[in-house]
Amino acid sequence: MEPIWDLIKIIIPAGIVLYAMYLTVKTMLQKQNEAKIIEIKAKNKEIVLPIRLQAYERMSLFLERISPDQLIKRVQQNNQNVAELQYLLLNEIREEFNHNLSQQVYMSDDAWKIIRNAKEELIMLVNQSAKSLDPEAKSIELVKKIYEESLDKNIDSIEYGLSFLKNEIHQEF
């Protein structure tokens, strides 16, 4: 009986020491993992931050490019009629949007919704302005109508979108 008792005296302290070592190693490994995760997140942030800023810059440029002033200057030609100008304006808006579609990955959902709404409101503005005119009239009539309609609007969705993007950049960065 005494050899069993001696064996128990050895096994219990050895088990306690082994358990303590297990806890120590487990804690140490957890801290190393947490440190690695923090390091990886920092590296990711270092890589993603410039890309996110570039996305905000590109979408600001998109909003500027689809503003009625800029859009009409790029698209309008002297010999166009209302229908041709309407087609070109809508096509240019959609192409600009499709060109920047991938930027939504780097932006907040709210920012992307505001940008999409600005695009849709501009498309509606062009369509409503053209709808009230003769398709064969000179394109200058459509230009005048678009400017009138945009001046009558209480909220300029493009300006609101630009303001929102600027505020979000300031908050996050």
C-alpha positions as a printed Julia matrix, in Angstrom:
173×3 Matrix{Float64}:
   0.0    0.0     0.0
   2.88   2.28    0.71
   4.27   2.14   -2.86
   0.85   3.2    -4.2
   0.74   6.03   -1.69
   4.25   7.13   -2.74
   3.19   6.99   -6.38
   0.13   9.15   -5.64
   2.4   11.63   -3.79
   4.46  11.93   -6.98
   1.61  11.92   -9.54
  -0.59  14.58   -7.88
   2.13  17.28   -7.66
   3.32  16.34  -11.15
  -0.25  16.66  -12.44
  -0.63  20.05  -10.77
   2.66  21.23  -12.27
   1.65  19.87  -15.68
  -1.73  21.61  -15.49
  -0.05  24.88  -14.46
   2.33  24.58  -17.43
  -0.61  23.88  -19.71
  -2.38  27.04  -18.52
   0.82  29.08  -18.87
   1.49  27.86  -22.41
  -2.16  28.32  -23.39
  -2.16  31.92  -22.11
   1.13  32.64  -23.84
  -0.14  31.24  -27.16
  -3.37  33.24  -26.88
  -1.38  36.43  -26.35
   0.83  35.62  -29.33
  -2.24  34.98  -31.49
  -3.83  38.24  -30.37
  -0.6   40.1   -31.14
  -0.46  38.51  -34.6
  -4.09  39.41  -35.25
  -3.43  43.01  -34.24
  -0.37  43.08  -36.48
  -2.33  41.64  -39.42
  -5.13  44.15  -38.9
  -2.6   46.97  -38.81
  -1.02  45.76  -42.06
  -4.45  45.37  -43.66
  -5.39  48.85  -42.58
  -2.13  50.13  -44.0
  -2.97  48.51  -47.34
  -6.72  49.19  -47.41
  -6.66  52.79  -46.17
  -5.15  54.24  -49.36
  -7.53  52.16  -51.47
 -10.53  53.4   -49.47
  -9.37  57.0   -49.79
  -8.95  56.47  -53.52
 -12.5   55.1   -53.71
 -13.86  58.2   -51.99
 -11.82  60.39  -54.33
 -13.09  58.53  -57.38
 -16.7   58.78  -56.26
 -16.28  62.49  -55.55
 -14.93  62.85  -59.07
 -17.88  60.81  -60.35
 -20.34  63.15  -58.67
 -18.52  66.17  -60.06
 -18.44  64.67  -63.56
 -22.18  63.95  -63.6
 -23.19  67.37  -62.33
 -25.38  68.96  -65.03
 -22.84  71.7   -65.81
 -19.93  69.33  -66.36
 -21.99  66.67  -68.08
 -23.57  69.02  -70.59
 -20.23  70.66  -71.41
 -18.73  67.28  -72.26
 -21.63  65.86  -74.25
 -23.48  68.67  -76.02
 -22.72  69.56  -79.62
 -24.31  72.27  -81.75
 -26.15  70.09  -84.26
 -27.97  67.8   -81.8
 -31.66  67.57  -81.12
 -33.31  66.9   -77.76
 -33.56  63.13  -78.26
 -29.89  62.79  -79.22
 -28.7   64.88  -76.3
 -30.94  62.97  -73.89
 -29.51  59.68  -75.13
 -25.92  60.92  -74.83
 -26.46  62.37  -71.35
 -28.03  59.18  -70.04
 -25.37  57.04  -71.69
 -22.57  59.16  -70.19
 -24.11  58.97  -66.69
 -24.43  55.2   -66.89
 -20.94  54.71  -68.29
 -19.42  56.86  -65.55
 -21.34  54.92  -62.93
 -20.44  51.52  -64.36
 -16.8   52.55  -64.56
 -16.81  53.23  -60.81
 -19.09  50.4   -59.73
 -16.34  48.46  -57.94
 -15.71  51.35  -55.55
 -18.76  50.37  -53.51
 -16.67  47.63  -51.88
 -14.58  50.24  -50.08
 -17.4   52.58  -49.06
 -20.07  52.55  -46.41
 -23.55  51.41  -47.44
 -24.95  54.86  -46.68
 -22.41  56.59  -48.91
 -23.09  54.18  -51.76
 -26.87  54.64  -51.45
 -26.48  58.42  -51.59
 -24.28  58.17  -54.7
 -26.75  55.81  -56.37
 -29.63  58.12  -55.48
 -27.79  61.12  -56.93
 -27.29  59.22  -60.18
 -30.93  58.13  -60.31
 -32.21  61.63  -59.56
 -30.08  63.05  -62.35
 -31.4   60.43  -64.77
 -34.96  61.33  -63.72
 -34.17  65.03  -64.17
 -32.89  64.47  -67.72
 -35.84  62.24  -68.62
 -38.45  64.6   -67.15
 -36.88  67.59  -68.86
 -36.78  65.8   -72.21
 -40.31  64.47  -71.81
 -41.75  67.98  -71.77
 -39.98  68.92  -75.02
 -40.31  67.99  -78.67
 -37.68  65.31  -79.42
 -36.74  67.1   -82.65
 -36.2   70.5   -80.97
 -32.69  71.85  -80.66
 -30.61  70.47  -77.82
 -30.26  73.91  -76.26
 -33.91  73.64  -75.23
 -33.12  70.54  -73.2
 -30.12  72.26  -71.65
 -32.29  75.2   -70.58
 -34.96  72.87  -69.2
 -32.4   70.84  -67.21
 -30.95  74.01  -65.7
 -34.44  75.3   -64.85
 -35.45  72.03  -63.23
 -32.21  71.73  -61.26
 -32.55  75.3   -59.97
 -36.14  74.6   -58.88
 -35.09  71.6   -56.78
 -34.76  72.31  -53.08
 -32.1   69.67  -52.48
 -29.24  69.1   -54.88
 -28.47  65.39  -54.53
 -25.02  65.74  -56.1
 -23.97  68.47  -53.67
 -25.47  66.47  -50.82
 -23.52  63.4   -51.95
 -20.25  65.34  -52.11
 -20.88  66.8   -48.68
 -21.69  63.36  -47.27
 -18.51  61.85  -48.72
 -16.38  64.66  -47.29
 -17.94  64.27  -43.85
 -17.5   60.5   -43.89
 -13.84  60.84  -44.87
 -13.29  63.29  -42.0
 -15.02  60.99  -39.52
 -13.21  57.83  -40.52
  -9.77  59.18  -41.29
